[in-house]
Amino acid sequence: MHRSGFVNIIGNPNTGKSTLMNALVGERLSIITSKAQTTRHRIMGVVSGADFQIVYSDTPGILKPNYRLQESMMRFVGGAMRDADVILYVTDVVEQSGRSREFVEKINLSGIPTIVVINKIDLTNEERLGELVSLWRERMPSAEVAPTSATERFNIGGLFDLILARLPEGEAYYPKDTLTDKNMRFFASEIIREKILLNYDKEIPYSVEIAVEEYSEEPTIDRITATIYVARESQKGIVIGHKGAMLKRVGTAARIELEQFLGKKVFLQLHVKVNDNWRDNIRQLKRFGYEE
């Protein structure tokens, strides 16, 4: 018997969804920072075995949209609910349980097999964890509840077994050597964006988008040219920094990460341009892959 299906990861920001996705796939596909809205796209990671194939999908964190970019992000979440064979609803030990009541009700009514993942259990005690398990069993009575710690890799194996048992029978969707549906240009842009999330505060990380203009693969080195787009002229100078110091810091960190990711040398060139109010511009959102 061969099992195959789509396992879609849904939850609020900062619950560790992306860390969980990476732990389940065994590869670093989703960027991880402590800031909300880190994941903007729907990112797939494929795990194949002799008698199964699991297509994991990490979606943006659930939020109330304030502009078109966030509306597009929430459409990724809606799509993930529609085509899921199994839903992983990720919460954690500190999240306010009522934040996404509407999505919880949608999942309850969907009839899709669901596992509530209580993440970050290394940050709580047994008594509090027991209370959370009871709370989520009450809120989602048809779901299985799985306490985990993605960072400590606690109960990842147990969670995998729960997922596998709920997958339908079927043939694989992708060749067995497929890891993800994204190309290297996408991962290069995500790694650069992650370094911006880590190095800037306030509005800057949420006003930035990355476009990889050139990607040349050579036997011993990959040459990448990318543009960092900001939403306002005032943000350009902040991203570049005094005498280019901040841009250099981001570029160096991204290059090191890319070299580790690719296992080869990387030449990375970054530019900064202003793209006025791109987060509310349908044409620009299409260019960046957020609109159909």
Secondary structure, DSSP 4 states (H G I P E B T S, - for coil): --EEEEEEEEE-TTS-HHHHHHHHHTS--S---SSTT---S-EEEEEEETTEEEEEEE-PPP---SSHHHHHHHHHHHHHHHS-SEEEEEEESSS-TTTTHHHHHHHHHH---EEEEEE-GGGS-HHHHHHHHHHHHHHSTTSEEEE-BTTTTBTHHHHHHHHHHHSPB---SS-TT--BS--HHHHHHHHHHHHHHHH--TTGGGS-EEEEEEEEE-SSEEEEEEEEEESSHHHHHHHH-GGGHHHHHHHHHHHHHHHHHHTSEEEEEEEEEE-TTGGG-HHHHHHTT---
